[in-house]
Amino acid sequence: MRLMGLDYGDRNIGVAVSDAFRWTAQGTGVIERRRDGSEFDRIAELAKEHEVSEIVVGLPKNMNGTIGPRGEICIEFAEQIKQKLNIPVHLWDERLTTVAAERTLIEADVSRKKRKLVVDKMAATLILQNYLDSIAKR
């Protein structure tokens, strides 16, 4: 079964899914957040479609390792996913993943307009790949 990585943001949720062997992460898209909470339905659809058995949610920590208000929001989001989908959810330190994704896209000479469309998906891919790399080392 595959893993799904999520980069939870104010407006969008970046989504990535692992391959069947859990070696690599591929960005699959971006889910727009809604006031009605329908993003959970979309996450459930994607989890079923890709046969996801576990989800990794990026946890934005402060540079000193503490968890701030943004981290608390992500912890609550992860808890909601766990309750609604009834599958294991892991939190993964995502410090600077969005910055790394942005830099990679700039180095690839992607226009600002196109970067806005894919930066969340790329950040989710980095979160998931870092998690996959960490479990492969165990």
Steps between C-alpha positions, in 0.01 A plus 500: 500500500608854429561804717349843441678822592309820573628857526226686685481870423267793553342472156616172351607150597783356292469126434764237418481121485773238526562221253389149600847417636508818713825614340398822325243774540313657209295816521141434401331836541363772719171505691341837561386548859129567548298641784266199489786253560454323166879470471474195729271332247754566224785364715291187567433460124870529418595260780258240364603561137873457576451221758655706780550325834668786691517878476791731583412860588766768504549655843643852484726540800682815603871507427572422867287183477196629689148481363328832439144595406538376141625165630202471734266552202677221308479266800124562515472441123690170534270393783192576288638291213572212739143509631328542161707250298584257782858442378833578668620860468859601568629852559830584333723802561460714189727790588601687185343254252297773333815715481691207346219437251492869405880508451494188284231650279691829471817312405298315236397843364130440561298822474353652816147431376575130440690471830189603692312211340749226589691611812253333741509172305880513495517571875275197564733293283803613703323426830406150386840426344680605819271273701554209258877550519486495881307170519728342238801569728343316795 
